[in-house]
């Protein structure tokens, strides 16, 4: 009898645990769906044009122009006040948002810059906004977010080799050298004579300890720029490595 009672209690306990997990999973799923719906609605709300009076619209444009004049004069803190004042009247004024985000980047205020570029991307899905967002997130060590932003930028406009280079740097920071090399090779396919990209490739090849391909890249650099001191030094280093291997 006691045996049956123990078995019954054990089964009951398992059922309770199972039901509890089921309830938690269901609640979590509903919460995720709710959050997703909220984000989508927020994005839609931001794309709605704010209705302004003629005077307010003129004031926003004047504040934006004055802010840019102050930036050019080196009065960045005063410029920020102008841009913020303009956005208090029209939170979706794209030119002001962009100017303020770029100014924040210049002042290394990466968190507010990222927030603005993210909003700009929601309002106007442009590859430039995603590229800037990627840089702002990268500077905050948010490598996953930066990867997603740069990839989105590339998806929208794959014609810019520098974006592949930026993606390469993100993958390097994520300790993904294989993916970094793939991204960099795409950049070199588009701009095959770019010496800076070639030196970046040498850095990656050095991580792979790939001396043969390193010699090939050094040769290409010296063919384009025979007096390049760094490439000459790298060539001598690779020659010494070859001698050390052959002497063993």
Residue, then its C-alpha position, 0 to 999 in steps of 0.5 A: x500500500x505504501x509503495x502505491x502511495x509513494x508512486x502516486x505522490x511521485x506521479x502527482x509531483x511530476x505532473x505539477x512540475x510539468x504543468x508549472x513549466x507549461x504555464x511559464x513557457x506559455x506566459x513567456x511566449x505571450x510576453x515575447x509576442x506582446x513585446x514584439x507587437x509593442x516594438x512594431x507599434x512603436x516603430x509605426x508610431x515613429x513613422x507618423x509625421x508630426x503635425x506642426x503649425x507653420x510657425x513651429x515648422x519654421x522654428x524647427x528648421x531654423x533651430x536645425x540650421x542654427x545647430x549646424x552653424x554652431x557645430x561648424x563654429x566648434x560650439x558643440x554643446x550649444x549645438x546640442x541644445x538647439x538640436x534637442x530643442x528642435x526635436x522637442x517640437x518635432x521628434x521625427x525631424x530626420x535632419x535634426x536627428x541625424x545631425x545630433x546623432x553624428x555630433x554625439x558620435x563625434x563627442x564619443x557619446x555612443x549610447x545616445x547616438x545609437x538610440x538616434x540612429x536606431x530611431x532613424x532606421x525605423x523611420x527611414x530604412x536607409x543603409x547609412x543609418x544602419x552603418x552608423x548604428x553598427x559603428x555606435x554599437x561597436x564602440x560600446x562593445x555590443x558586437x552582436x548588435x553591431x554585426x546585425x546592424x552592419x549586415x542590415x546595411x550591407x543587405x540594403x546596399x552591398x556596393x560599399x566595400x568599407x562596410x564589409x571591412x567594418x563587418x570584418x572588424x566586428x567578427x575579429x572582435x567576436x573571435x570569428x577569424x574565418x567569418x572575418x576573412x570572408x567579409x574582408x575578401x568581399x571588400x577586396x573583390x570590390x576594391x582589389x588595390x586597396x593597400x589598407x585592406x591588404x594589410x588587414x588581410x595580413x593581420x588575419x593571415x598572421x592569426x592563421x599562421x598562413x605564411x604562404x598567402x602572406x607572402x602573396x599579399x606582401x608581393x601584391x602590396x610591393x607591386x602597387x607600392x614598391x617603397x612601402x616600408x611596412x611591406x618591405x619589413x614584412x617581406x624580410x620577416x617572412x624570409x627569415x621564417x622560411x630560412x628558420x623552417x628550412x634549417x630545421 
